[in-house]
Amino acid sequence: MPPILRTQDLTYEIEGKRLVDHINLEVQRGEFLAIVGPSGAGKSSFLRLLNRLAEPTAGMVYIDGQDYRQLAPQALRQQVGMVLQAPYLFPGTVADNLRFGPAQHNKQIADAAIERLLVEVDLPGYAGREVSQLSGGEAQRVSLARTLANKPEILLLDEPTSALDETSEHDVEQLILGIVHSESLTTLMVTHDMAQAQRLADHAMMMQAGKMVRHGPTGEVLHA
């Protein structure tokens, strides 16, 4: 079966500095890949290239075998959803935030579907809650639910628990694992936490100075 995601010599430079350097990667459907490495290795820059939040300087990205530049950016970001390190929620209610993505594609999400998403992220009954009233852990769960509302095939997670306390981190990790497995989502997660990578991911990619230096089963990559 062909990979759901493939990068070919993917490269990103800014102001003469090469942040991502000729990365060739294949990710299989349903795989959970952790992207690890020291601070400044280019992990988040690489992730942002995958749904065109940043534009490659060179190289290609293929989604289901298709050059992703053939997709409109909005359509790409529906298919390749991203949850950021710090949840950015729009002013208003939780339901307003969950409706936003589908509305960009002229789709309406029913109240029952919103409640199902909120149950999935362990926030039942939160639809009418103002986002300004949410804790950090709750806001990150809403951010995850908002991404899932678009029904992505690929989920990108950029340090999704780094701003949370230990209890919230554990809760969000368990939510992510449950959702990824129940939805059979292909997932790529940037993390600085090697133990977290070991807990969540079946494969890992180690980056250093913009390059992929190791790739394979998580245990082999982390303990090489």
Phi, psi and omega in degrees: 000132181293153180294148176286334181223132176218134173248143181234109179052040185292126187221143179217122177239145174218127180051043176080358180257127180272107182273329177230128194234094172051061180268127175246117187217141171238133177238126182276155179302130179085358181284148173246109184250124172267135177252113188236167179148171183292164175302136180084007182284345181103012185298306182293325177299317178300315182298317182295334177292335189285341172233024172064030165289338167228150183260131179300143171284325179205164178092180188224154170234131179242130175248119185052038177082357183256135173301120189290349176288346177280351177263141172298141183308320180296319180293321178298316184286342171287319182284326182240089186276152184226136174246123186272167180300312177254118183296124176256106180250147179282148176302144181127205183267168174301316180299320177304318181293320181289332180283342190300309185299305178303325180297332178293343179246025178057038177240146176252141178253125185290156179304321180295324179291323176298315181296322178298318178298319181290325174296321181298325179260017174064040175230053181298139177081009183268002188305318184271002182287136175289136184295336179293345181265002186273146170285172179300316179295320178295318180298321179292326176293320177295320177300319177295315179298321180296321177293318180293335180300336179277357181055056181290156172272330182234134180247124176254129182237119181254098180048056192292345182241005189292338181266006187255157173286171189299319181295313180296323179301313180298316181297315182292323175302313181295322176298313181301312181300315181298316181292315181302317182287318182291327181265357185052045182278135168284128189228134172238124185234123170278130176211144173269353189261103183297325179295322178295317177303317180295322182291323192256323195258144175270338176228159179218152174235123178264128177246145172215128177051042176084352183257151170276116183258336175211150178205132179163197176305142189306311182301319181292318182293315186285334185249014178290000000 
